[in-house]
Amino acid sequence: MRLLIVSDAWSPQVNGVVTSLAALVAELRGLGHQVKLLSPADFRTVPCPTYPEIPLVWDLWRVGSAIRDFRPDSVHLATEGPLGWAARHWLVKRGLAFTTAIHTRFPEYVSTRWPWIAPRWGYAYLRAFHRPSQAVLVTTDRLREEFASWDLQRLKLWRKGVDTRLFRPDEERRRPVRPVFLYVGRIAAEKNLQAFLDLDLPGDKRVVGDGPQREMLQQQYPQVRFLGYRHGQALAETYQGASVLVFPSRTDTYGLVMLEALACGTPVAAFPVPGPLDVLLQGQSGVMAEDLRTACLAALELDRSRCAELAAAQSWRASVLEFLALQPLIDGEPALRHEALPDTALFRG
């Protein structure tokens, strides 16, 4: 099958959406599907105001021809940005089917950065974007219930996975004498990173990632090691060398970094909010508490082998098969009933 995935988020951006899509594309190709990722890399872009590492496509008039030239059997719109909107417009105008996904708590993120914008306006934006979608994919049952309460329709469960070939325990690694508390993710206001950096904890604090708050926080917390981006084996080794992954966000839809850390045997400390509540097993793979310091110290005592065991059950292959089962063909028929679309006039207009 020929699958087109449209996303405003893609390399060189580093975030959970990009990680998830890269794993999805790799597994789909491993199953023999032809996949094209239509991203800002295919267009001319300008930096996003206040977040320059995010490129915004401006020659959006080329999106329709890009879709037509690939002649996909199925289309998935991964993000609600300019590229997603342009593809949505082209598909809706021609009466063609597609699916979408909600990867982030967009309304809460916007309200965090610009407090005068109430979440209800963000959810109105999401409803408008996702309304014509055949299936709106969300990561957990909890999120499906929450988004349904905001009147989003046709919500379907698509659970994420973890690359257990890369992220795995290193049994020969010697544990650090001093505890190492690690954060991995964007360094931005919505991640609530200061809730971790302000904690009085024994040992060392390390931060992996980058973002608009890095320079300010690096100056404010000189005792913390800011390591920048780490990828692949270097990231896996960073997880393996940590005592606890601290996940201070209150607004993530999932938090893929938690699953990566667990696969390396590293327990997680977090607030008891959606995301951690959906990923962690309290007292086994992580500790969740409103007192984040208490959670961090308690997580030090957890069994690292049990953490890795629980994460290993969530493979990307299972996630991708779930994704495929939810994709309609572009003519509206279920994708799994067909090998490919016939050569019709669908893409001539």
C-alpha positions as CSV (number, residue, x, y, z in Angstrom):
1,M,0.0,0.0,0.0
2,R,1.1,3.6,-0.7
3,L,0.8,5.7,2.4
4,L,1.2,9.4,2.6
5,I,1.9,11.0,6.1
6,V,1.7,14.7,6.3
7,S,3.5,16.4,9.2
8,D,4.6,19.9,10.2
9,A,6.9,18.2,12.7
10,W,10.0,16.4,11.3
11,S,13.7,16.2,11.4
12,P,15.8,18.1,12.5
13,Q,13.2,18.9,15.1
14,V,13.6,16.7,18.2
15,N,10.4,15.8,20.0
16,G,8.0,12.9,20.8
17,V,6.0,13.6,17.6
18,V,9.0,13.3,15.4
19,T,10.3,10.2,17.2
20,S,6.9,8.5,16.9
21,L,6.5,9.3,13.2
22,A,10.1,8.1,12.4
23,A,9.4,4.8,14.1
24,L,6.0,4.5,12.3
25,V,7.6,5.1,8.9
26,A,10.4,2.6,9.6
27,E,8.0,-0.1,10.7
28,L,5.6,0.5,7.8
29,R,8.5,0.2,5.3
30,G,9.6,-2.9,7.1
31,L,6.2,-4.4,6.5
32,G,6.6,-3.7,2.7
33,H,4.5,-0.5,2.4
34,Q,5.6,2.4,0.3
35,V,5.6,5.5,2.6
36,K,6.2,9.2,1.9
37,L,6.5,11.7,4.7
38,L,5.4,15.1,3.4
39,S,7.2,17.6,5.7
40,P,8.6,21.1,5.9
41,A,11.8,19.6,4.3
42,D,9.9,19.4,1.0
43,F,9.0,23.1,1.0
44,R,10.3,26.6,1.6
45,T,9.9,27.6,5.3
46,V,10.2,30.5,7.7
47,P,11.0,30.1,11.4
48,C,8.1,30.0,13.8
49,P,7.8,33.2,15.9
50,T,9.1,32.7,19.5
51,Y,10.1,29.1,18.5
52,P,12.6,29.4,15.7
53,E,13.6,25.8,15.6
54,I,10.2,25.0,14.3
55,P,10.0,25.7,10.5
56,L,6.7,26.9,9.0
57,V,5.9,26.1,5.4
58,W,4.9,29.1,3.3
59,D,4.7,27.8,-0.3
60,L,1.6,25.8,0.7
61,W,0.1,26.0,-2.9
62,R,2.5,23.1,-3.8
63,V,0.9,20.7,-1.3
64,G,-1.9,19.5,-3.6
65,S,0.5,18.6,-6.5
66,A,2.8,16.8,-4.0
67,I,-0.2,14.6,-2.9
68,R,-1.3,14.0,-6.5
69,D,2.2,13.1,-7.7
70,F,2.6,10.5,-5.0
71,R,-0.8,8.9,-5.7
72,P,-1.4,7.5,-2.2
73,D,-3.8,4.8,-1.4
74,S,-4.2,6.3,2.1
75,V,-3.4,9.6,3.8
76,H,-2.7,10.5,7.4
77,L,-2.4,14.1,8.7
78,A,-0.2,14.0,11.7
79,T,-0.3,17.6,12.8
80,E,-2.6,20.6,12.8
81,G,-0.1,23.1,11.4
82,P,0.0,25.0,8.1
83,L,1.1,21.9,6.2
84,G,-1.7,19.8,7.7
85,W,-4.3,22.5,7.0
86,A,-3.2,22.8,3.3
87,A,-3.4,19.0,2.8
88,R,-6.8,18.9,4.6
89,H,-8.2,21.6,2.4
90,W,-7.0,19.8,-0.8
91,L,-8.5,16.5,0.3
92,V,-11.8,17.8,1.6
93,K,-12.3,19.8,-1.6
94,R,-12.1,16.6,-3.6
95,G,-14.1,14.5,-1.2
96,L,-11.2,12.2,-0.3
97,A,-10.8,10.3,2.9
98,F,-8.0,10.7,5.4
99,T,-7.2,10.2,9.1
100,T,-5.7,12.6,11.6
101,A,-4.0,12.4,15.0
102,I,-3.7,14.5,18.2
103,H,-0.2,14.2,19.5
104,T,-0.1,17.1,21.9
105,R,-2.3,19.1,24.3
106,F,-2.2,22.0,21.9
107,P,-4.8,24.1,23.8
108,E,-3.0,23.8,27.1
109,Y,0.4,24.5,25.4
110,V,-1.0,27.7,23.8
111,S,-2.5,28.8,27.2
112,T,0.8,28.2,28.9
113,R,2.7,30.4,26.5
114,W,0.0,33.0,26.0
115,P,-2.2,32.9,29.1
116,W,-4.8,35.3,27.7
117,I,-5.8,32.5,25.2
118,A,-8.3,30.3,27.0
119,P,-8.1,26.5,26.3
120,R,-11.6,26.5,24.9
121,W,-10.3,28.5,21.9
122,G,-7.6,25.9,21.3
123,Y,-10.2,23.1,21.4
124,A,-12.4,25.0,18.9
125,Y,-9.3,25.0,16.7
126,L,-8.9,21.2,17.1
127,R,-12.6,20.6,16.4
128,A,-12.4,22.6,13.2
129,F,-9.3,20.8,12.0
130,H,-10.3,17.2,12.8
131,R,-14.0,17.4,11.9
132,P,-13.8,15.8,8.4
133,S,-11.3,13.1,9.5
134,Q,-12.4,9.5,9.2
135,A,-10.6,8.7,12.4
136,V,-8.9,10.9,15.0
137,L,-6.1,8.9,16.5
138,V,-5.2,9.4,20.2
139,T,-2.7,7.6,22.4
140,T,-4.8,6.5,25.5
141,D,-8.3,5.8,26.6
142,R,-8.0,8.6,29.1
143,L,-7.2,11.1,26.4
144,R,-10.1,9.7,24.3
145,E,-12.5,10.4,27.1
146,E,-11.0,13.9,27.8
147,F,-11.1,15.0,24.1
148,A,-14.6,13.6,23.7
149,S,-15.7,15.9,26.6
150,W,-14.6,18.8,24.3
151,D,-16.9,17.4,21.6
152,L,-14.2,15.9,19.3
153,Q,-15.6,13.1,17.2
154,R,-14.5,9.7,15.8
155,L,-11.7,9.3,18.3
156,K,-9.8,6.0,18.0
157,L,-7.1,4.5,20.1
158,W,-3.6,4.2,18.6
159,R,-1.0,3.3,21.3
160,K,2.6,4.2,20.8
161,G,5.6,1.9,21.2
162,V,9.3,1.8,22.0
163,D,12.4,0.6,20.1
164,T,13.5,-2.2,22.5
165,R,16.5,-3.0,20.2
166,L,18.0,0.5,20.9
167,F,16.5,1.2,24.4
168,R,17.5,-1.8,26.6
169,P,19.2,-2.3,29.9
170,D,23.0,-2.4,30.2
171,E,23.5,-5.1,32.8
172,E,27.3,-4.4,32.8
173,R,27.0,-0.7,33.6
174,R,28.1,0.1,37.1
175,R,25.5,2.2,39.0
176,P,26.7,5.7,39.9
177,V,27.6,6.3,43.5
178,R,25.6,9.5,43.6
179,P,22.1,9.4,42.2
180,V,21.5,10.9,38.7
181,F,18.2,12.6,38.1
182,L,17.5,13.1,34.4
183,Y,15.1,15.1,32.3
184,V,14.7,14.5,28.6
185,G,12.6,16.7,26.3
186,R,12.0,20.2,25.1
187,I,13.2,23.0,27.3
188,A,10.0,25.1,27.0
189,A,7.5,26.6,29.4
190,E,4.8,23.9,28.8
191,K,7.2,21.2,30.0
192,N,7.2,22.7,33.6
193,L,10.9,21.9,33.8
194,Q,11.5,24.3,36.7
195,A,9.4,22.1,39.0
196,F,12.3,19.6,38.6
197,L,15.2,22.0,38.7
198,D,13.9,23.6,41.9
199,L,13.9,20.3,43.8
200,D,16.4,19.7,46.6
201,L,17.7,16.3,45.6
202,P,20.9,14.3,46.4
203,G,23.3,13.7,43.6
204,D,23.3,15.3,40.1
205,K,20.7,16.7,37.8
206,R,21.0,16.4,34.0
207,V,18.9,17.8,31.2
208,V,18.9,16.5,27.7
209,G,17.2,18.6,25.0
210,D,16.9,22.1,23.8
211,G,14.4,24.8,23.4
212,P,13.5,28.5,24.0
213,Q,14.1,28.4,27.7
214,R,17.5,26.7,27.7
215,E,19.7,29.8,27.9
216,M,17.7,31.3,30.7
217,L,17.5,28.1,32.8
218,Q,21.2,27.3,32.2
219,Q,22.1,30.7,33.7
220,Q,19.6,30.3,36.5
221,Y,20.7,26.8,37.5
222,P,24.5,26.6,36.9
223,Q,24.8,23.4,39.0
224,V,22.7,21.5,36.5
225,R,24.4,19.8,33.5
226,F,22.6,20.8,30.3
227,L,23.7,18.2,27.7
228,G,21.9,19.4,24.6
229,Y,20.4,17.0,22.2
230,R,21.4,13.3,22.3
231,H,20.3,10.7,19.8
232,G,20.4,7.0,19.2
233,Q,22.9,5.0,21.2
234,A,24.1,8.2,23.0
235,L,20.6,8.8,24.2
236,A,20.1,5.2,25.3
237,E,23.4,5.3,27.3
238,T,22.2,8.5,29.0
239,Y,19.0,6.8,30.1
240,Q,21.0,3.7,31.2
241,G,23.3,5.9,33.3
242,A,20.5,7.7,35.1
243,S,19.0,6.7,38.4
244,V,15.6,8.2,37.8
245,L,13.9,10.0,34.8
246,V,12.0,13.0,36.1
247,F,9.0,13.9,34.1
248,P,7.6,17.2,35.4
249,S,5.1,18.0,32.6
250,R,1.5,18.3,33.5
251,T,0.3,18.7,29.9
252,D,1.7,15.9,27.8
253,T,-0.6,13.5,26.0
254,Y,1.7,10.6,26.6
255,G,5.5,11.2,27.1
256,L,7.4,8.8,24.9
257,V,10.6,9.5,26.9
258,M,9.1,7.7,29.9
259,L,8.8,4.5,27.8
260,E,12.3,4.9,26.5
261,A,13.7,5.3,30.0
262,L,11.8,2.3,31.3
263,A,13.0,0.1,28.4
264,C,16.6,1.0,29.6
265,G,15.6,0.0,33.2
266,T,15.3,3.5,34.5
267,P,12.3,4.2,36.7
268,V,10.3,7.5,36.4
269,A,9.1,10.1,38.9
270,A,6.2,12.2,37.8
271,F,3.0,14.1,38.8
272,P,-0.2,11.9,38.9
273,V,-1.6,13.4,35.7
274,P,-2.6,12.1,32.2
275,G,0.5,10.9,30.4
276,P,2.3,9.4,33.5
277,L,-1.0,7.8,34.6
278,D,-1.2,6.0,31.3
279,V,2.4,4.9,31.0
280,L,3.5,4.1,34.5
281,L,2.5,1.4,36.9
282,Q,2.6,3.0,40.3
283,G,5.2,1.5,42.6
284,Q,6.7,-0.7,39.9
285,S,7.8,1.3,36.9
286,G,7.4,4.7,38.5
287,V,6.2,6.8,41.4
288,M,3.6,9.5,40.9
289,A,2.9,12.1,43.6
290,E,2.0,15.8,43.9
291,D,5.2,16.1,45.9
292,L,7.6,15.5,43.1
293,R,10.6,15.3,45.4
294,T,9.0,12.5,47.3
295,A,8.3,10.7,44.0
296,C,12.0,11.1,42.9
297,L,13.4,9.7,46.1
298,A,10.9,6.8,46.2
299,A,11.7,5.9,42.5
300,L,15.3,5.3,43.5
301,E,14.1,2.2,45.3
302,L,12.3,0.6,42.3
303,D,13.4,-2.6,40.6
304,R,15.1,-1.7,37.3
305,S,14.6,-5.1,35.9
306,R,10.9,-4.8,36.4
307,C,10.9,-1.4,34.6
308,A,12.5,-2.9,31.5
309,E,10.2,-5.9,31.6
310,L,7.1,-3.8,31.6
311,A,8.3,-1.6,28.7
312,A,9.4,-4.5,26.6
313,A,5.7,-5.5,26.1
314,Q,5.0,-2.3,24.0
315,S,6.7,-2.8,20.6
316,W,6.5,-0.5,17.6
317,R,5.4,-3.4,15.5
318,A,2.2,-3.8,17.5
319,S,1.6,0.0,17.4
320,V,2.0,0.0,13.6
321,L,-0.5,-2.8,13.1
322,E,-3.0,-0.9,15.2
323,F,-2.3,2.2,13.0
324,L,-2.9,0.3,9.8
325,A,-6.2,-1.2,11.0
326,L,-7.6,2.4,11.4
327,Q,-6.6,3.7,7.9
328,P,-9.2,4.0,5.2
329,L,-8.3,4.1,1.6
330,I,-8.5,7.5,0.0
331,D,-11.8,6.6,-1.7
332,G,-13.3,5.9,1.8
333,E,-13.1,2.1,1.8
334,P,-11.2,0.3,4.7
335,A,-7.6,0.0,3.7
336,L,-7.2,-3.6,4.9
337,R,-9.7,-4.8,2.3
338,H,-7.6,-3.6,-0.6
339,E,-4.1,-4.0,-1.9
340,A,-4.2,-0.6,-3.7
341,L,-6.5,1.8,-5.4
342,P,-7.2,1.3,-9.1
343,D,-5.8,3.9,-11.4
344,T,-8.8,6.2,-11.5
345,A,-9.2,9.9,-12.0
346,L,-9.0,10.7,-8.2
347,F,-5.7,12.6,-8.6
348,R,-6.3,14.4,-11.9
349,G,-8.1,17.4,-10.4
